[in-house]
Amino acid sequence: MNNGTTEPTQVAGMRSAARSSTSEDGLTQAKRELLQAEVRLAKARAMVVSAEVDIKAATARLRALAK
């Protein structure tokens, strides 16, 4: 009989679905943040390599001028 109330099993199913959706949203957000952090790390590593190359070039010029 449907008296306008939701049966307990239906409520439990809706709660589980809501939790699952929230968990997936959190997981998706965590994955996105991880990807963004990896991109920032890759950019930082590229900058370090570039700086090391600049230092080596400047050192070589300095040594050449000092001779």
Secondary structure, 3 states (H helix, E strand, C coil): CCCCCCCHHHHHHHHHHHHHHHHHHHHHHHHHHHHHHHHHHHHHHHHHHHHHHHHHHHHHHHHHHHC
